[in-house]
Amino acid sequence: MTAQTTNHYRARLQRVLQHIEEHLDEDLSVDALSGVAAFSRYHFHRQFSALFGIGVYRYVQLARLKRASYKLAFREDEPILQIAFDSGYEGPEAFARAFKKTFGQSPSAFRNEPQWTSWHAAHQPLSETRKIHMARTWTDGDVRIEDTDDIRVAELVHRGDPALIGDSVRRFIEWRKQTGIPKASAVFNTLYDDPHATPPKDFRLGICVATDRDVAPNDAGIAIKAIPGGRCAVLRHVGTEDSFAAALAYLYGTWLPQSGEEPRDSPLYCRRVRFFPDVPEHEAVTDIFLPLK
């Protein structure tokens, strides 16, 4: 078998992964997905498992349950019954059984107090498949230089294990609701530390919202700060968070050495333009800002 033949074979199956991302609410049965790849339905499920190391049913289930878990954890106004229907289940009982079997908690327990360590472990097969087989690529044309102004934000700094960022996000969302900061306000993250190079206990990440309001002392630990303005290299990341590290690797490992630019003494930050689960994962948009001298 030639390399060209092998690549064509892989591309047909990788097309299925993209189709699942873009049609998560539609028919994702073996019959439907084998048609996307143009393979026989009698063999497709084995071909999928052999190439990706995960069964097609399990892959679809994990993608749907990931969206469900985000809605449970971060969108408390969405009823569990509706989340169950949106995840492809005919009722809350079947949804609850599948959710608990996957994540070790019932949907209601997860909504009240997510156990993020077990959630990340269960999510790992989906994440790894995406990283390996849905890898993004970028070029110099994807990076633009912008002159930015100072941005006044209210910031909560997550400190500790990156796997527990979800708890800090929930605390931040609750504070925003209590203070009435508009949903349309721009949201940022300050990326103080690299989770792959920093001990978990020392890791920090800022969760921020742009605001002109004063922030009174509060139990959430949120305070006013400014994201410094200046020249920045900006790279737009579109899609799942599974390729976010690859975007940073391109910016620092490929673009920066070739650009002749040098980083400014200011943290990397990003603006969350479109959020999952408010939009499908493949439509989520994040602009990454690398401060330059």
N, C-alpha and C positions, 0 to 999 in steps of 0.2 A: 504494500500500500504506500503510495507516494505521500509526501508532506501535504501537497495540495488536496488530495482526497481526504486525508485526515482532518485538515482544517475545515473543509466543507462539511464534513460529518459533524464536527464539534459546533460549527456555526448554526447548523439546523437545530441542535439541541439547546444551544445558548439562546436562540430565538425564542424558545419556549419560556426561559426565565424572564426575558423582557416582556413577553406576552402576559405572564402571570402578574408582574408588577403593574402593568397598565390596565388589566381587566380583573382586578381582584374581586369585584362584585358580580362577575359574570360566570358562566358555565366553565368550570376548570376541571371537568372530568377527564379521565384517560382518553375517551373517545375524542373530546374536543381538542386536547393538547397534542395528541398524536397527529391530528390533522394539521396543527400549526407547524409541526416538524416535518410533515409529509412522510411519516413512518407508519408501519402497520400497528394498529392498536394491540395486536397480539404480542408484540415484542417491545413496544415503546417503553412500558414501565420498567422493563429490565435494562434497556439501553440508558434510560435516565439515571437509574440507580448506579449502574456501572461507571458512568462518566462523572457524576456529581457526588457519589457517596452518600446519598440520601434518597429515600423514596419520593416519588412525585406527590403522593397523597400527603405525606408528612411535610414536605416543603410548602405546599399550599396551605396546610393547616397552620404551620408556624407563622407564615406571612399574615394570615388572617388573625391569628391569636395575638400577634405582636400589635397589630392595629387596635384590637380589642383592649389589650392591656394598657396602651397609651390613653385610650378614652376613659378607661376605669380610673387610672391614676391621675390624669390631668384635666379631664372634662367631666366634673362631677354632676353637671346638669343633664348628661345623657343617661337615660334609663338603661338598666342592665338588660331588660327585655329587648330594647331596640338594638343594643350592641350585639346581643345573641343573634337576632335576625340578620343584622349586617354582616355577621361572621359566617353566615351560611347554615345556621342551625334552625331547625323548625320550632324550637322552644327553649326555654331557659334551663330545663333539666339536662338536656343533651349538651348544651353549651357549658354548663357548670361542671359536668363530668369530664369533658375534654380539657377544660381550663385547669381543673385541679390535677388531673393526671399529668399535664404538661408542666405546670408551674408549682405544684404542691400547695396551692391555696385555692379556695373557692373565689369566684369573682367578687363577692361582697367583702370577703376578708382582704383580698388584694386591694380593693378600693379603699378600705379603711386603713390598712397598714401594709404596703407592698414589701415583700421579702426580696430585695433586689439581687442578692447573691444567687439564689436559686433561679430567679428569672433570667439572669445573664447566662447561667450554665445551660438552661433549656434553650435559650435563643442562639447559642454558639453555632450549631450546625447550619442554621440559616445565614448567619453572619459570615461564616467562613466560605460557604458556597458563593455568596455574592462577591466577597473580596477576591476570590480566585477566578471565578468564571464570568464576572460582570465588571471586570477592572476597567476603570475610566482612564483616558489619556488626555493630556493637555498640550498645547503649543504656546509659543511666545505670544501669539495673537490673542490668547485668552487672558493675558495679563495687561492691565491698563494702569497708568500712573495718574493719581488724583491728588489734588491739594484739598485737604479737609480742614474744617473748622473744629475748634474744641466742642466736645459734646458733653453737656451736663446730664448726668444720669444718677438714678438711685441704684445702688449696687448692694447685692448680697454676695459675699464671698464664701463659696463652698470650700471647706477645709477638710481634707481627709480622703478616704478611699474614693477613687473616681466611680466605682460601681454604685456608690450611694448618692450620686448627684441628683437622682430622681427625688429624693427626700427634700433636698434644698430647693429644687424647682417647685415642688408642691408648697413649700413654705412661702416661696416668693409669690406664687399665684394667689395664695390666700391673702397675703399682705396687699397685693394689688387690688383685690376685690374689696377689702376693708377700707382702703384709702380712695377708691373710686378713680384710679388713674385709667384713662380711656384705653380700650383695647387696641385702638389704632396707633398708639404710641410706639415708636421704634424700639425694638428689643435687640440687645447686644450681649455678647459674651467676651470677657477679657480672659485670654488664654495665658495665664501667668506661668504655668508649668506644663511640661511634656509628661503625660501620664506614663509613657514608656521609659522615661529616664528619671523619674522622681519617685522616691518611696511613697507608698500610698498615704502614710500618715502626714506627709509634708505637702501633698498635692493641693493646689489652689486653682479655682476657676471662678471668675466673676459672672454673676447673672444680673443683667442691668436693663433698665428701661429709661428712655429719655424723658425728662420732665423738667418743667420750670418751677414746680412746687417745692416748698421746703419740706423736709422730712423730720418729723419729731422723733425723739429717742423711742425705740421700739424693741420688743423682745425678739423680733426676727433678725436683728443685727444688721439692718439695712441703713445705709448712710449715703449722703450725697458725695459724689466725686466728679472729676472731669476726665474724659478720655481725650488726651492731648491731640490737637490738630497738627497738620503738617503734611509733607509729601508721603504718599503711601502707594505701594504696589497692591493692586486689587485683583483677586482671582475669584470668579463666581463658581461656586460648587452647586450643582443641581443633582438631586437624587438622594439615596439613602445615606445615613451616617456611616455606613460600612466603608465608603470610599473617601471619607473626610481625611483620614490620615494620609492616604495616597495623594490627595490634593496638596497637603502641607509638604509632603516629601518632594513633589514636583517644584513647588515654589522655592523651597530652600535648597534642594539638591540639584536642580536643573536650571531654573530661571535665574536665580540670584547669582550663581557663579559666572553665568554668561552675560549678565546685564551690565556689569561694571558698577552696580549700586552697592551701598552698604547699609545694613540695618541701623536705624536710630535706636537710642537707648530708651525704648518705650515698648511695652508689651504688645504682642500680637493680639488682634481682636477681630471679631466678626459681627456682622449684622444679620439677624435672622429675618429674611425677607418674607418667606412663606413657610408656614409651619406644618409638619406632620403632627397629629392626625387630622388637622383642619383641611389639608390637601393630601392626596395620595403621596406615598413616600417618594415615588419617582418624580414628583412635581415640587418637592421641597427645595427651597432656594436659600443659600447662605453666601453672603459676600465676605471674603476673607481679606483683612487689611494688614499688610506688613509695613510698619513704619520705616521710612527711609530718611537718610541724612539729606 
